[in-house]
Amino acid sequence: METPTIIDIGLFAIVLVVLLGPFLVRKIEHNLEAFLFVMGVTAVTLSSFESHENLTKLYGEHIPHIGWNMPLIMEAVEEPVMKGIVPAVLVAGLLFYYGRDHVQSGINALLKRVPLKILVFVMIVILGLSASIITAIIAALLLVELIRAMPMDRKTQVNVVIIACFSIGIGAVLTPVGEPLSTIAVTKLQGEPYHAGFFFLFNILAIYVVPACVAMGLLGMVFTGKAAAVKEKAIAASQETLKDVFVRAGKVYLFVMALLLLGSGMKIIIDKYILTIPPEIIYWVNMISAVLDNATLTAAEVSPLMGMEQLQAVLMGLLISGGMLIPGNIPNIIAAQKLSITSTEWAKLGVPLGLVLMAIYFVWVFYIPFHVQFNL
């Protein structure tokens, strides 16, 4: 085991602050994007002071970019736009802003024929399974607009959104199109021995992912309240202005940039400590993806040298824990922004639900010999 340096201790402290800050300080909770950006900048700055001697000991002659450098700055500035995250949020926001009446009319017509609980089940399952094709971003934006049009009280609305974001975040992994995590995983596994193609992740993870999306749909039904008169939703939707659409896109831009910087700043402790432990422990340690960019962790952890069980365990651990807190993945961020869900509200359901899923899948992946692989 490596002896922690002052830099390591500082970076671990940042992780602790990121975990606890939003729950202990109200101003942080209401300014989460700015807080995470400051933490990301602090992490990158701190990692810049790591000595060349320690880096050589860790990486050998091929030392990667650590700390501040122009490629990182350009990536942080460009990625929220180049990956299509902010443009999608802005364009979809404008479309829904001008088309909200049509969405509301459509949901009202459906509710005359289909019970609300059934509609919630279908929505959660379809958005989860289709996220790998339409992307997690679009699925999250559709989720928010559909939820806004449904007759739900505030508590039910928040709970259903959190459950649906678990479904979307997990379901999006099935193709490289769905989310950055899946894109990076397929890219890293393109060579020997896996020769990963478009359907590689579907082939090895669908047996875990599809039941998870269906289970989230069933859980959403349980949390869905009666379709009786709930007017809070309509009031909240009518208060949104065109300015809010642009402000939200700006906040998402800052959020994505912050997570990228935070992940880059944490590279040293990821490489030094996480990559040296057995997969059964990595599975649980990967709960840090609840606050760190899981794409960064995927880039660090996934390797063609891993066995199939190791790959499945690492990826499922990252996917499930990403739903536990707001910074865990893009769908969470988008939904929380658009519906003003606080970190505390999210954690009340997200953390226990994530822990239960983590426990179930830990037993399934490691101890139940039931691994079906498809061949598409």
DRENDO-1510 file (C-alpha; in Angstrom, 1 decimal, always signed):
<recs>
REC; n; res; u; v; w
REC; 1; MET; +0.0; +0.0; +0.0 .
REC; 2; GLU; +1.3; +3.4; -1.0 .
REC; 3; THR; +2.1; +5.9; +1.8 .
REC; 4; PRO; -0.3; +8.9; +1.4 .
REC; 5; THR; +1.4; +12.1; +0.5 .
REC; 6; ILE; +0.2; +15.6; +1.5 .
REC; 7; ILE; -1.3; +15.9; -2.0 .
REC; 8; ASP; -3.2; +12.6; -1.5 .
REC; 9; ILE; -4.6; +13.7; +1.8 .
REC; 10; GLY; -5.7; +17.0; +0.3 .
REC; 11; LEU; -7.5; +15.3; -2.6 .
REC; 12; PHE; -9.2; +12.8; -0.2 .
REC; 13; ALA; -10.3; +15.9; +1.8 .
REC; 14; ILE; -11.8; +17.4; -1.3 .
REC; 15; VAL; -13.8; +14.2; -2.0 .
REC; 16; LEU; -15.1; +14.4; +1.6 .
REC; 17; VAL; -16.1; +18.1; +1.2 .
REC; 18; VAL; -17.9; +17.3; -2.1 .
REC; 19; LEU; -19.8; +14.5; -0.4 .
REC; 20; LEU; -20.8; +16.4; +2.7 .
REC; 21; GLY; -20.9; +20.1; +1.7 .
REC; 22; PRO; -24.2; +20.1; -0.1 .
REC; 23; PHE; -25.9; +18.5; +2.9 .
REC; 24; LEU; -24.4; +20.6; +5.6 .
REC; 25; VAL; -24.3; +24.1; +4.0 .
REC; 26; ARG; -27.5; +25.5; +2.5 .
REC; 27; LYS; -25.6; +28.0; +0.3 .
REC; 28; ILE; -23.7; +25.2; -1.3 .
REC; 29; GLU; -26.8; +23.2; -1.9 .
REC; 30; HIS; -28.4; +26.2; -3.7 .
REC; 31; ASN; -25.2; +26.9; -5.7 .
REC; 32; LEU; -24.0; +23.4; -6.4 .
REC; 33; GLU; -22.6; +24.1; -9.9 .
REC; 34; ALA; -20.3; +26.9; -8.6 .
REC; 35; PHE; -19.3; +24.8; -5.6 .
REC; 36; LEU; -18.3; +21.8; -7.7 .
REC; 37; PHE; -16.4; +24.1; -10.1 .
REC; 38; VAL; -14.4; +25.6; -7.3 .
REC; 39; MET; -13.7; +22.0; -6.0 .
REC; 40; GLY; -12.7; +20.9; -9.4 .
REC; 41; VAL; -10.3; +23.9; -9.8 .
REC; 42; THR; -8.9; +23.2; -6.3 .
REC; 43; ALA; -8.3; +19.5; -7.1 .
REC; 44; VAL; -6.5; +20.2; -10.4 .
REC; 45; THR; -4.4; +22.9; -8.7 .
REC; 46; LEU; -3.5; +20.7; -5.8 .
REC; 47; SER; -2.5; +17.8; -8.1 .
REC; 48; SER; -0.2; +20.2; -10.0 .
REC; 49; PHE; +2.0; +20.3; -6.9 .
REC; 50; GLU; +2.7; +16.6; -6.9 .
REC; 51; SER; +6.5; +16.0; -7.2 .
REC; 52; HIS; +8.1; +14.6; -10.3 .
REC; 53; GLU; +9.7; +12.0; -8.1 .
REC; 54; ASN; +6.3; +10.7; -6.9 .
REC; 55; LEU; +4.8; +10.8; -10.4 .
REC; 56; THR; +7.8; +8.8; -11.8 .
REC; 57; LYS; +7.4; +6.3; -9.0 .
REC; 58; LEU; +3.7; +5.9; -9.9 .
REC; 59; TYR; +3.8; +6.1; -13.7 .
REC; 60; GLY; +7.4; +5.3; -14.7 .
REC; 61; GLU; +8.7; +7.2; -17.7 .
REC; 62; HIS; +5.3; +7.8; -19.3 .
REC; 63; ILE; +3.9; +10.4; -17.0 .
REC; 64; PRO; +0.4; +11.5; -18.1 .
REC; 65; HIS; -0.8; +15.1; -18.0 .
REC; 66; ILE; -1.3; +15.9; -14.3 .
REC; 67; GLY; -2.5; +19.2; -13.0 .
REC; 68; TRP; -3.1; +22.3; -15.2 .
REC; 69; ASN; -2.2; +22.0; -18.8 .
REC; 70; MET; -3.6; +23.4; -22.0 .
REC; 71; PRO; -5.2; +20.1; -23.3 .
REC; 72; LEU; -7.2; +19.9; -20.0 .
REC; 73; ILE; -8.3; +23.6; -20.2 .
REC; 74; MET; -9.4; +23.1; -23.8 .
REC; 75; GLU; -11.3; +19.9; -22.9 .
REC; 76; ALA; -13.0; +21.5; -20.0 .
REC; 77; VAL; -14.1; +24.5; -22.2 .
REC; 78; GLU; -15.1; +22.5; -25.2 .
REC; 79; GLU; -16.5; +19.2; -23.9 .
REC; 80; PRO; -19.9; +20.4; -22.6 .
REC; 81; VAL; -20.5; +21.7; -26.1 .
REC; 82; MET; -18.6; +19.2; -28.3 .
REC; 83; LYS; -20.3; +16.2; -26.6 .
REC; 84; GLY; -23.6; +17.8; -27.4 .
REC; 85; ILE; -24.7; +18.1; -23.8 .
REC; 86; VAL; -25.3; +21.8; -23.6 .
REC; 87; PRO; -26.7; +22.2; -27.2 .
REC; 88; ALA; -29.1; +19.3; -26.5 .
REC; 89; VAL; -30.3; +20.9; -23.2 .
REC; 90; LEU; -30.7; +24.3; -24.9 .
REC; 91; VAL; -32.5; +23.1; -28.0 .
REC; 92; ALA; -34.7; +20.6; -26.2 .
REC; 93; GLY; -35.5; +23.3; -23.6 .
REC; 94; LEU; -36.6; +25.7; -26.3 .
REC; 95; LEU; -38.7; +23.0; -28.0 .
REC; 96; PHE; -40.4; +22.0; -24.8 .
REC; 97; TYR; -40.9; +25.7; -23.8 .
REC; 98; TYR; -42.9; +26.4; -26.9 .
REC; 99; GLY; -44.5; +23.0; -27.1 .
REC; 100; ARG; -45.4; +22.4; -23.5 .
REC; 101; ASP; -49.1; +22.8; -24.1 .
REC; 102; HIS; -49.0; +20.0; -26.7 .
REC; 103; VAL; -47.2; +17.7; -24.3 .
REC; 104; GLN; -49.8; +18.5; -21.6 .
REC; 105; SER; -52.7; +17.8; -23.9 .
REC; 106; GLY; -51.1; +14.5; -25.0 .
REC; 107; ILE; -50.6; +13.3; -21.4 .
REC; 108; ASN; -54.1; +14.4; -20.4 .
REC; 109; ALA; -55.5; +12.3; -23.3 .
REC; 110; LEU; -53.4; +9.3; -22.3 .
REC; 111; LEU; -54.6; +9.6; -18.7 .
REC; 112; LYS; -58.2; +9.2; -19.8 .
REC; 113; ARG; -57.4; +5.8; -21.1 .
REC; 114; VAL; -54.3; +4.6; -19.1 .
REC; 115; PRO; -53.9; +4.7; -15.3 .
REC; 116; LEU; -51.2; +7.0; -14.1 .
REC; 117; LYS; -49.2; +4.1; -12.5 .
REC; 118; ILE; -49.1; +2.2; -15.7 .
REC; 119; LEU; -48.0; +5.3; -17.6 .
REC; 120; VAL; -45.2; +5.8; -15.1 .
REC; 121; PHE; -44.1; +2.2; -15.5 .
REC; 122; VAL; -44.0; +2.4; -19.3 .
REC; 123; MET; -42.2; +5.8; -19.2 .
REC; 124; ILE; -39.5; +4.6; -16.9 .
REC; 125; VAL; -38.8; +1.4; -18.7 .
REC; 126; ILE; -38.9; +2.8; -22.2 .
REC; 127; LEU; -36.8; +5.9; -21.4 .
REC; 128; GLY; -34.2; +3.6; -19.6 .
REC; 129; LEU; -33.9; +1.1; -22.5 .
REC; 130; SER; -34.0; +3.7; -25.3 .
REC; 131; ALA; -31.4; +5.9; -23.6 .
REC; 132; SER; -28.7; +3.9; -25.3 .
REC; 133; ILE; -30.1; +5.0; -28.7 .
REC; 134; ILE; -31.5; +8.5; -28.1 .
REC; 135; THR; -28.8; +9.3; -25.5 .
REC; 136; ALA; -29.2; +9.7; -21.8 .
REC; 137; ILE; -29.4; +13.5; -22.3 .
REC; 138; ILE; -32.5; +13.4; -24.5 .
REC; 139; ALA; -34.0; +10.7; -22.3 .
REC; 140; ALA; -33.6; +12.9; -19.2 .
REC; 141; LEU; -35.1; +15.9; -21.0 .
REC; 142; LEU; -38.1; +13.9; -22.1 .
REC; 143; LEU; -38.5; +12.6; -18.6 .
REC; 144; VAL; -38.7; +16.0; -17.1 .
REC; 145; GLU; -41.3; +17.3; -19.6 .
REC; 146; LEU; -43.4; +14.1; -19.2 .
REC; 147; ILE; -43.2; +14.3; -15.4 .
REC; 148; ARG; -44.2; +18.0; -15.4 .
REC; 149; ALA; -47.4; +17.1; -17.4 .
REC; 150; MET; -48.4; +14.4; -15.0 .
REC; 151; PRO; -50.7; +15.0; -12.0 .
REC; 152; MET; -48.3; +14.4; -9.1 .
REC; 153; ASP; -47.6; +16.1; -5.8 .
REC; 154; ARG; -44.0; +17.4; -5.3 .
REC; 155; LYS; -42.8; +14.4; -3.2 .
REC; 156; THR; -44.0; +11.9; -5.7 .
REC; 157; GLN; -42.6; +13.8; -8.6 .
REC; 158; VAL; -39.2; +13.9; -7.1 .
REC; 159; ASN; -39.2; +10.2; -6.2 .
REC; 160; VAL; -40.3; +9.1; -9.6 .
REC; 161; VAL; -37.7; +11.3; -11.3 .
REC; 162; ILE; -34.9; +9.8; -9.1 .
REC; 163; ILE; -36.0; +6.3; -9.9 .
REC; 164; ALA; -36.3; +7.1; -13.6 .
REC; 165; CYS; -32.8; +8.6; -13.6 .
REC; 166; PHE; -31.5; +5.3; -12.2 .
REC; 167; SER; -33.2; +3.6; -15.2 .
REC; 168; ILE; -31.8; +6.0; -17.7 .
REC; 169; GLY; -28.3; +6.1; -16.3 .
REC; 170; ILE; -28.1; +2.3; -16.2 .
REC; 171; GLY; -29.9; +1.7; -19.6 .
REC; 172; ALA; -27.7; +4.2; -21.5 .
REC; 173; VAL; -24.7; +1.9; -21.2 .
REC; 174; LEU; -26.0; -0.6; -23.8 .
REC; 175; THR; -24.4; +1.1; -26.8 .
REC; 176; PRO; -21.5; +3.6; -27.3 .
REC; 177; VAL; -24.0; +6.2; -28.2 .
REC; 178; GLY; -25.8; +6.4; -24.9 .
REC; 179; GLU; -23.3; +8.1; -22.6 .
REC; 180; PRO; -19.6; +8.9; -22.2 .
REC; 181; LEU; -19.0; +5.9; -20.0 .
REC; 182; SER; -20.1; +3.5; -22.7 .
REC; 183; THR; -18.2; +5.3; -25.4 .
REC; 184; ILE; -14.9; +5.2; -23.4 .
REC; 185; ALA; -15.4; +1.5; -22.4 .
REC; 186; VAL; -15.9; +0.4; -26.0 .
REC; 187; THR; -13.0; +2.4; -27.2 .
REC; 188; LYS; -10.7; +0.9; -24.6 .
REC; 189; LEU; -11.8; -2.6; -25.4 .
REC; 190; GLN; -11.6; -2.4; -29.2 .
REC; 191; GLY; -8.4; -4.5; -29.4 .
REC; 192; GLU; -7.4; -7.9; -28.1 .
REC; 193; PRO; -9.0; -9.9; -26.6 .
REC; 194; TYR; -12.5; -8.5; -26.8 .
REC; 195; HIS; -12.6; -6.6; -30.2 .
REC; 196; ALA; -15.4; -4.6; -28.8 .
REC; 197; GLY; -17.9; -3.3; -31.4 .
REC; 198; PHE; -21.2; -1.4; -31.2 .
REC; 199; PHE; -23.1; -4.2; -29.5 .
REC; 200; PHE; -20.3; -5.4; -27.1 .
REC; 201; LEU; -21.7; -3.8; -24.0 .
REC; 202; PHE; -25.3; -4.9; -24.9 .
REC; 203; ASN; -24.0; -8.5; -25.2 .
REC; 204; ILE; -22.3; -8.6; -21.8 .
REC; 205; LEU; -24.5; -6.3; -19.7 .
REC; 206; ALA; -28.1; -6.6; -21.1 .
REC; 207; ILE; -28.8; -9.5; -18.7 .
REC; 208; TYR; -28.2; -7.1; -15.8 .
REC; 209; VAL; -29.4; -3.8; -17.3 .
REC; 210; VAL; -32.8; -4.9; -18.7 .
REC; 211; PRO; -34.1; -6.3; -15.3 .
REC; 212; ALA; -32.8; -3.1; -13.6 .
REC; 213; CYS; -34.9; -0.9; -15.9 .
REC; 214; VAL; -38.0; -3.1; -15.5 .
REC; 215; ALA; -37.4; -3.1; -11.7 .
REC; 216; MET; -37.2; +0.7; -11.7 .
REC; 217; GLY; -40.5; +0.9; -13.6 .
REC; 218; LEU; -42.2; -1.3; -11.0 .
REC; 219; LEU; -40.7; +0.8; -8.2 .
REC; 220; GLY; -41.9; +3.9; -9.9 .
REC; 221; MET; -45.4; +2.5; -9.8 .
REC; 222; VAL; -45.1; +1.9; -6.1 .
REC; 223; PHE; -44.1; +5.5; -5.5 .
REC; 224; THR; -46.7; +7.0; -7.8 .
REC; 225; GLY; -49.4; +8.8; -5.9 .
REC; 226; LYS; -53.1; +9.0; -6.9 .
REC; 227; ALA; -53.9; +11.0; -10.0 .
REC; 228; ALA; -56.3; +13.1; -8.0 .
REC; 229; ALA; -56.1; +16.9; -8.1 .
REC; 230; VAL; -52.5; +18.0; -7.9 .
REC; 231; LYS; -52.1; +21.5; -9.1 .
REC; 232; GLU; -48.6; +22.2; -7.8 .
REC; 233; LYS; -47.1; +20.8; -10.9 .
REC; 234; ALA; -49.0; +23.0; -13.3 .
REC; 235; ILE; -48.0; +26.1; -11.3 .
REC; 236; ALA; -44.3; +25.2; -11.3 .
REC; 237; ALA; -44.4; +24.6; -15.1 .
REC; 238; SER; -46.1; +27.9; -15.9 .
REC; 239; GLN; -43.6; +29.9; -14.0 .
REC; 240; GLU; -40.7; +29.0; -16.3 .
REC; 241; THR; -39.5; +31.8; -18.6 .
REC; 242; LEU; -37.4; +31.8; -21.7 .
REC; 243; LYS; -34.6; +33.3; -19.6 .
REC; 244; ASP; -34.8; +30.2; -17.4 .
REC; 245; VAL; -34.1; +28.0; -20.4 .
REC; 246; PHE; -30.8; +29.8; -21.2 .
REC; 247; VAL; -29.8; +30.0; -17.5 .
REC; 248; ARG; -30.3; +26.3; -17.1 .
REC; 249; ALA; -28.1; +25.5; -20.1 .
REC; 250; GLY; -25.4; +27.7; -18.6 .
REC; 251; LYS; -25.6; +25.9; -15.3 .
REC; 252; VAL; -25.4; +22.5; -17.0 .
REC; 253; TYR; -22.3; +23.8; -18.9 .
REC; 254; LEU; -20.6; +24.8; -15.6 .
REC; 255; PHE; -21.7; +21.5; -14.0 .
REC; 256; VAL; -20.1; +19.3; -16.8 .
REC; 257; MET; -17.0; +21.4; -16.7 .
REC; 258; ALA; -16.7; +21.1; -13.0 .
REC; 259; LEU; -17.1; +17.3; -13.0 .
REC; 260; LEU; -14.4; +17.0; -15.7 .
REC; 261; LEU; -12.0; +19.1; -13.7 .
REC; 262; LEU; -12.8; +17.2; -10.5 .
REC; 263; GLY; -12.2; +13.8; -12.2 .
REC; 264; SER; -8.9; +15.0; -13.7 .
REC; 265; GLY; -7.7; +16.4; -10.4 .
REC; 266; MET; -8.5; +13.0; -8.7 .
REC; 267; LYS; -6.5; +11.0; -11.3 .
REC; 268; ILE; -3.5; +10.6; -8.9 .
REC; 269; ILE; -5.5; +8.9; -6.1 .
REC; 270; ILE; -7.5; +6.9; -8.5 .
REC; 271; ASP; -4.4; +5.4; -10.2 .
REC; 272; LYS; -2.5; +5.1; -6.9 .
REC; 273; TYR; -5.1; +3.5; -4.7 .
REC; 274; ILE; -8.2; +2.3; -6.5 .
REC; 275; LEU; -6.6; +0.4; -9.4 .
REC; 276; THR; -4.5; -1.7; -7.0 .
REC; 277; ILE; -7.4; -3.4; -5.2 .
REC; 278; PRO; -9.4; -6.6; -6.0 .
REC; 279; PRO; -12.6; -6.2; -8.2 .
REC; 280; GLU; -14.9; -7.1; -5.3 .
REC; 281; ILE; -13.6; -4.1; -3.4 .
REC; 282; ILE; -13.4; -1.8; -6.5 .
REC; 283; TYR; -17.1; -2.5; -7.0 .
REC; 284; TRP; -17.9; -0.8; -3.7 .
REC; 285; VAL; -15.2; +1.8; -3.9 .
REC; 286; ASN; -16.8; +2.9; -7.2 .
REC; 287; MET; -19.6; +4.5; -5.2 .
REC; 288; ILE; -17.4; +7.6; -5.4 .
REC; 289; SER; -18.9; +7.9; -8.9 .
REC; 290; ALA; -21.9; +9.4; -7.0 .
REC; 291; VAL; -19.8; +12.6; -6.9 .
REC; 292; LEU; -17.1; +12.0; -9.6 .
REC; 293; ASP; -17.5; +11.8; -13.3 .
REC; 294; ASN; -18.0; +8.0; -14.0 .
REC; 295; ALA; -16.5; +8.5; -17.4 .
REC; 296; THR; -13.2; +9.5; -15.8 .
REC; 297; LEU; -13.3; +6.4; -13.6 .
REC; 298; THR; -14.1; +4.2; -16.6 .
REC; 299; ALA; -11.1; +5.6; -18.4 .
REC; 300; ALA; -8.9; +4.8; -15.4 .
REC; 301; GLU; -10.2; +1.4; -14.5 .
REC; 302; VAL; -11.4; -0.4; -17.6 .
REC; 303; SER; -8.6; -2.5; -19.3 .
REC; 304; PRO; -8.5; -5.2; -21.9 .
REC; 305; LEU; -6.5; -7.2; -19.3 .
REC; 306; MET; -9.6; -7.6; -17.2 .
REC; 307; GLY; -11.7; -10.8; -17.2 .
REC; 308; MET; -15.3; -10.6; -18.3 .
REC; 309; GLU; -16.6; -10.8; -14.7 .
REC; 310; GLN; -14.3; -8.0; -13.7 .
REC; 311; LEU; -15.5; -5.8; -16.5 .
REC; 312; GLN; -19.2; -6.5; -15.6 .
REC; 313; ALA; -18.6; -5.8; -12.0 .
REC; 314; VAL; -16.7; -2.5; -12.5 .
REC; 315; LEU; -19.2; -1.2; -15.0 .
REC; 316; MET; -22.3; -2.1; -13.0 .
REC; 317; GLY; -20.8; -0.6; -9.9 .
REC; 318; LEU; -20.2; +2.7; -11.7 .
REC; 319; LEU; -23.6; +2.7; -13.3 .
REC; 320; ILE; -25.6; +2.0; -10.2 .
REC; 321; SER; -23.8; +4.4; -7.9 .
REC; 322; GLY; -24.0; +7.1; -10.5 .
REC; 323; GLY; -27.7; +7.5; -9.6 .
REC; 324; MET; -27.2; +8.0; -5.9 .
REC; 325; LEU; -26.4; +11.7; -5.8 .
REC; 326; ILE; -27.0; +14.6; -8.3 .
REC; 327; PRO; -23.4; +14.9; -9.6 .
REC; 328; GLY; -23.4; +11.1; -10.4 .
REC; 329; ASN; -24.5; +11.4; -14.0 .
REC; 330; ILE; -25.9; +13.8; -16.6 .
REC; 331; PRO; -29.5; +12.7; -16.3 .
REC; 332; ASN; -29.5; +13.5; -12.6 .
REC; 333; ILE; -28.0; +16.9; -13.3 .
REC; 334; ILE; -30.5; +17.8; -15.9 .
REC; 335; ALA; -33.5; +16.6; -14.0 .
REC; 336; ALA; -32.4; +18.3; -10.7 .
REC; 337; GLN; -31.8; +21.6; -12.5 .
REC; 338; LYS; -35.1; +21.6; -14.4 .
REC; 339; LEU; -37.2; +20.5; -11.4 .
REC; 340; SER; -35.2; +22.3; -8.6 .
REC; 341; ILE; -34.5; +19.1; -6.8 .
REC; 342; THR; -32.1; +19.7; -3.9 .
REC; 343; SER; -29.2; +17.4; -2.9 .
REC; 344; THR; -31.0; +16.4; +0.3 .
REC; 345; GLU; -34.2; +15.5; -1.6 .
REC; 346; TRP; -32.2; +13.4; -4.0 .
REC; 347; ALA; -30.1; +11.6; -1.4 .
REC; 348; LYS; -33.1; +10.6; +0.7 .
REC; 349; LEU; -34.1; +8.1; -1.9 .
REC; 350; GLY; -31.1; +7.9; -4.2 .
REC; 351; VAL; -28.6; +6.7; -1.5 .
REC; 352; PRO; -30.7; +3.9; +0.0 .
REC; 353; LEU; -32.0; +2.8; -3.4 .
REC; 354; GLY; -28.4; +2.8; -4.8 .
REC; 355; LEU; -27.1; +0.8; -1.8 .
REC; 356; VAL; -29.9; -1.8; -2.2 .
REC; 357; LEU; -29.1; -2.2; -5.9 .
REC; 358; MET; -25.4; -2.3; -5.2 .
REC; 359; ALA; -25.9; -5.2; -2.8 .
REC; 360; ILE; -28.2; -7.1; -5.1 .
REC; 361; TYR; -25.9; -6.8; -8.1 .
REC; 362; PHE; -22.8; -7.6; -6.0 .
REC; 363; VAL; -24.3; -11.0; -5.1 .
REC; 364; TRP; -25.5; -11.5; -8.7 .
REC; 365; VAL; -22.3; -10.6; -10.4 .
REC; 366; PHE; -19.8; -12.3; -8.1 .
REC; 367; TYR; -21.7; -15.2; -6.5 .
REC; 368; ILE; -24.6; -16.3; -8.8 .
REC; 369; PRO; -23.4; -18.3; -11.8 .
REC; 370; PHE; -26.0; -16.8; -14.1 .
REC; 371; HIS; -24.2; -14.9; -16.9 .
REC; 372; VAL; -26.0; -14.8; -20.2 .
REC; 373; GLN; -24.1; -13.2; -23.1 .
REC; 374; PHE; -26.0; -12.2; -26.3 .
REC; 375; ASN; -24.3; -12.2; -29.7 .
REC; 376; LEU; -25.5; -9.3; -31.7 .
</recs>
